[in-house]
Structure formats: C-alpha cells, structure tokens
Amino acid sequence: MLNGGGARQLMTIEIASYSFTLYQLALLGLAAALIGMAKTGVHGAGMISVPLLALVFGAKASTGIALPILILADLFAVYYYHQHASWAHLRKLIPFAFLGIVVGTVVGQLIDELMFAYVMIAIIFVSLAVMIYRERRTDLDIPSSPMFSVSIGVAGGFATMVGNLAGPVMALYLLAMRLPKDQFIGTAAWFFLLVNIAKLPFHIWVWETITWNSSMVNLVVFPAIALGAFLGFKIVSRIPEKPFRWFVIIMTAVSAIAMLI
C-alpha cells in the first residue's frame, strides 16, 4: 500500500488485515464515491478512482478491491435504469466480453506486479486518448459492422479485467449505435453489472485478489458508494458537462502519472 509521510504515519486505522493512514482512507472513500457517481450519470468520474485505488493497494490488488465496489454501484444504476436497456446490443457484446475477461485473466497471471501496473497505465492513457478524441470530434463516425461488435466486446472484457477500465470502450460502441440517452445509460448499466459479476470467480480463485479481508474493506466504504450514487443523480444535471469531462481527463492523467512515478 501507499506509504504516507510525516504525520500521516503517526495514526493508522485497522480494517481486517489492512492498516490505513488517514490519507489512504480518504483516497479509498473518495474512489468509492467517484465510482458511485460514475454509475449514476457523472460520466468519467470512475476513471479517477482506478489510479487512486492502485496508489493505495498496488496495481493488481486494487482491481480486487474495486470489483465489489463496482458491483454495488452497478446495482444502483440498474435499479434506476434497468427498463431502458437494449438487450439486442447486449447479446452482441456479452459473449465476446467474456472472452476478453478470460484473456485478461491469463495475461494477469503471466506478468509480474510492475508489468501489471504498466499495462494498467497504458490502458488508462489509451482510454484518455479516446476520451480526448471524442471531445474534439463532434462528428464522430464509428463503424457498426459485426466485427466492430466483436472487437469492442473482447477489448472491453480485457480492459475491465485488467484495470476495470472498459468505460471508454463501451462508450464508443454505444455512441456508434446512436442510442438515446436513457438507453445508453441502461445498456451500459446492465453490461457492467453482468461482466463484473462474471469476473468474480477469476478474482477469487485465480488471482486471489478478493478475500474475506478485502470484502470487509468493501463493506466499510459502502456508505461512500451510496453517497456518490445519490450525488450523481442530484448534481449531474447541474454540472456543466464539458468542463467536468475535461476536469476528469486532467485528474485521471495526473493520477496515472503518479502511479508511473
């Protein structure tokens, strides 16, 4: 875990087998709240949570900490938007996303912690490039052929397994399908709930990044997830969309650079 300096090391809080400084606990709570906000409409906020959790727990271990938080947040999103999902599009993506999850699991087993961190950072910066491209191109035209669905499914499954970073990939697909706003959110909500549940066995029995101790941490931050989800619903319509998206892009890049350093 991240080692704080100076006064931050004088006070620690024990949760299961983990020992957190107040600084680390604040990062954990912030990451959980951002995930909750991202799932209920504040697009991109969850991107910042990925490097924040990696700074606290390490690259690979952070994916196991994040997964139950994501599933809890997904349940909030599905509860509010489930009726708007486009199952025709989900049926095209889900099988190939499962294939991407398997590929990501194998890759994660073959590489060491440092290389895992580099792969996460690479995915983050590719995702940022996609987000920036989308911001600068209002006339975005993406192919909608069957092979596009296959490639998006595999890429999304791989990205979500290795770094919980399939958001920009899924956004590209849904934009290409020209889905209305509610269908966009509802389809994404069901996609992430299904693939995140599918990842659980791999994290528990293959990577062993989800344990009883890590589950205790997830329970502790549940109020932060709920708060973030509530705030997402309340403030998403009041925040200027474009300035917020650029704020997310900049803060995610800063966090990823901190991981690299």
C-alpha positions in Angstrom: 0.0 0.0 0.0 1.0 3.6 -0.4 3.2 4.8 2.3 2.3 8.3 3.6 5.0 10.6 5.0 5.4 12.6 8.2 2.4 13.0 10.4 0.2 10.7 8.2 2.2 7.7 9.5 1.5 8.5 13.2 -2.1 7.5 13.0 -3.4 4.3 11.4 -6.8 2.6 11.2 -7.0 -1.1 11.1 -9.7 -2.7 8.9 -9.5 -6.5 8.8 -5.8 -7.2 7.9 -5.3 -3.8 6.4 -3.6 -0.8 8.1 -4.6 2.5 6.6 -3.3 6.0 7.3 -6.0 8.7 7.3 -4.6 9.8 3.9 -5.1 6.4 2.4 -8.6 6.0 3.9 -9.6 9.4 2.4 -8.4 8.2 -1.0 -10.3 5.0 -0.6 -13.5 6.8 0.4 -13.1 9.3 -2.5 -12.6 6.5 -5.0 -15.7 4.7 -3.8 -17.8 7.9 -4.0 -16.5 8.6 -7.5 -17.5 5.1 -8.6 -21.0 5.7 -7.3 -21.2 9.0 -9.1 -20.0 7.5 -12.3 -22.6 4.8 -12.3 -25.5 7.2 -11.9 -24.7 9.7 -14.6 -21.5 11.6 -13.8 -19.7 10.2 -16.8 -16.0 9.6 -16.4 -15.8 10.1 -12.7 -14.9 6.5 -12.1 -11.7 6.9 -14.3 -10.1 8.8 -11.4 -10.8 6.0 -9.0 -8.6 3.4 -10.8 -5.2 5.1 -10.2 -6.3 6.3 -6.7 -7.0 2.7 -5.6 -3.8 1.5 -7.3 -1.9 4.1 -5.3 -3.3 2.7 -2.0 -3.3 -1.1 -2.7 -1.0 -1.7 -5.6 -1.9 -2.3 -9.2 -3.2 -5.9 -9.2 -4.7 -6.0 -5.7 -6.6 -2.8 -6.4 -8.6 -4.5 -9.1 -10.0 -6.9 -6.5 -10.8 -4.1 -4.1 -12.5 -2.2 -6.8 -14.7 -5.0 -8.2 -17.2 -5.4 -5.3 -17.4 -1.6 -5.1 -18.2 -1.5 -8.8 -20.9 -4.3 -8.5 -22.6 -2.4 -5.6 -22.6 0.8 -7.7 -23.8 -1.2 -10.7 -26.8 -2.3 -8.7 -27.8 1.3 -8.0 -27.5 2.1 -11.7 -29.5 -1.0 -12.8 -32.2 -0.2 -10.3 -32.8 3.2 -11.8 -32.2 2.5 -15.5 -32.9 -1.2 -16.0 -36.1 -0.7 -18.1 -34.1 1.2 -20.7 -31.5 -1.4 -21.6 -31.2 -2.6 -25.2 -30.8 -6.3 -25.0 -30.3 -6.7 -28.7 -27.0 -4.8 -28.3 -26.0 -6.6 -25.1 -26.4 -10.0 -26.8 -23.9 -8.9 -29.4 -21.3 -7.8 -26.8 -21.5 -10.0 -23.8 -20.2 -13.4 -25.2 -17.1 -11.6 -26.6 -16.6 -9.6 -23.4 -16.4 -12.9 -21.5 -13.7 -14.0 -23.9 -11.8 -10.8 -23.2 -12.1 -11.4 -19.5 -10.5 -14.9 -19.9 -7.7 -13.3 -22.0 -7.2 -10.6 -19.4 -7.1 -13.2 -16.6 -4.4 -15.2 -18.4 -2.3 -12.1 -19.1 -2.6 -11.0 -15.5 -1.3 -14.4 -14.3 1.7 -14.3 -16.6 3.1 -10.9 -15.8 4.6 -9.5 -12.5 3.2 -6.6 -10.4 5.3 -4.0 -12.1 4.3 -5.1 -15.6 0.7 -5.2 -14.4 0.9 -1.6 -13.3 2.4 -0.6 -16.7 -0.4 -2.4 -18.5 -3.0 -0.6 -16.3 -1.3 2.8 -17.0 -1.2 2.0 -20.8 -4.9 1.2 -20.7 -5.6 4.4 -18.8 -3.7 6.6 -21.3 -5.4 4.9 -24.3 -8.7 5.5 -22.6 -7.8 9.1 -22.1 -6.8 9.4 -25.7 -10.2 8.1 -26.7 -12.0 10.5 -24.4 -10.0 13.5 -25.7 -10.7 12.4 -29.3 -14.4 12.2 -28.6 -14.2 15.7 -27.0 -12.5 17.2 -30.0 -14.6 15.4 -32.7 -18.2 16.3 -32.6 -18.8 14.5 -35.9 -17.5 11.1 -34.6 -18.3 8.4 -37.1 -17.6 4.8 -35.9 -18.2 1.6 -37.9 -21.1 -0.5 -36.8 -20.3 -3.8 -38.6 -20.5 -7.2 -36.7 -16.7 -7.3 -36.4 -16.8 -3.9 -34.6 -19.1 -5.5 -32.0 -16.7 -8.5 -31.7 -13.6 -6.3 -31.2 -15.4 -4.0 -28.8 -16.6 -6.9 -26.7 -13.1 -8.5 -26.5 -11.4 -5.2 -25.8 -14.0 -4.2 -23.2 -13.6 -7.6 -21.4 -9.9 -7.4 -21.4 -9.8 -3.7 -20.2 -12.4 -4.4 -17.5 -10.5 -7.4 -16.2 -7.0 -5.9 -16.1 -7.9 -2.4 -14.9 -11.7 -2.0 -14.5 -11.4 0.4 -17.4 -13.9 -0.6 -20.0 -15.9 2.6 -19.7 -14.5 4.5 -22.7 -14.6 1.3 -24.8 -18.3 0.8 -24.1 -19.0 4.5 -24.7 -17.5 4.2 -28.2 -19.8 1.3 -29.0 -22.9 2.9 -27.6 -22.2 6.2 -29.5 -21.8 4.2 -32.7 -25.2 2.6 -32.2 -26.7 6.1 -31.8 -28.7 5.0 -28.7 -30.9 7.6 -27.0 -29.6 8.9 -23.6 -31.7 6.6 -21.4 -30.9 3.5 -23.5 -27.3 4.5 -23.4 -27.2 4.6 -19.6 -29.4 1.5 -19.2 -27.5 -0.7 -21.6 -24.2 0.3 -20.0 -25.5 -0.4 -16.6 -26.6 -3.9 -17.4 -23.4 -4.6 -19.4 -21.1 -3.7 -16.5 -23.2 -5.5 -13.9 -23.1 -8.7 -15.9 -19.4 -8.6 -16.8 -18.4 -7.5 -13.3 -20.2 -10.5 -11.8 -18.6 -12.7 -14.4 -15.2 -11.5 -13.2 -15.7 -12.6 -9.5 -14.6 -16.2 -9.8 -11.4 -15.2 -11.6 -10.6 -12.7 -8.9 -11.4 -15.1 -6.0 -9.9 -18.4 -7.2 -7.3 -17.4 -9.9 -5.8 -14.1 -9.0 -6.9 -14.3 -5.3 -7.4 -10.6 -5.1 -10.8 -10.9 -3.4 -10.7 -12.3 0.1 -12.7 -12.1 3.3 -10.4 -9.3 4.4 -10.8 -7.3 1.2 -14.6 -7.8 1.5 -14.5 -6.1 4.9 -13.0 -3.0 3.3 -15.8 -3.0 0.7 -18.4 -3.1 3.4 -16.8 -0.2 5.2 -16.9 2.1 2.1 -20.5 1.2 1.2 -21.8 4.5 2.6 -19.4 6.3 0.4 -20.7 4.4 -2.7 -24.3 5.2 -1.7 -23.4 8.8 -1.2 -21.7 9.0 -4.5 -24.6 7.4 -6.3 -27.0 9.8 -4.6 -24.9 12.8 -5.6 -24.6 11.5 -9.1 -28.4 11.6 -9.5 -28.7 15.0 -7.9 -25.9 17.0 -9.4 -25.4 15.5 -12.9 -27.9 17.9 -14.5 -26.4 20.9 -12.6 -22.7 20.4 -13.6 -21.6 21.9 -16.9 -20.9 18.7 -18.9 -17.9 19.8 -21.0 -15.8 21.5 -18.2 -16.5 18.5 -16.0 -15.3 16.0 -18.6 -12.1 17.9 -19.1 -11.6 18.0 -15.3 -11.9 14.2 -15.2 -9.5 13.8 -18.1 -6.8 16.0 -16.5 -7.2 14.5 -13.0 -7.1 11.0 -14.4 -3.9 11.8 -16.3 -2.3 13.3 -13.1 -3.3 10.2 -11.1 -1.9 7.9 -13.7 1.4 9.8 -13.8 1.6 9.5 -10.0 1.2 5.7 -10.5 4.0 5.7 -13.0 6.3 7.7 -10.7 
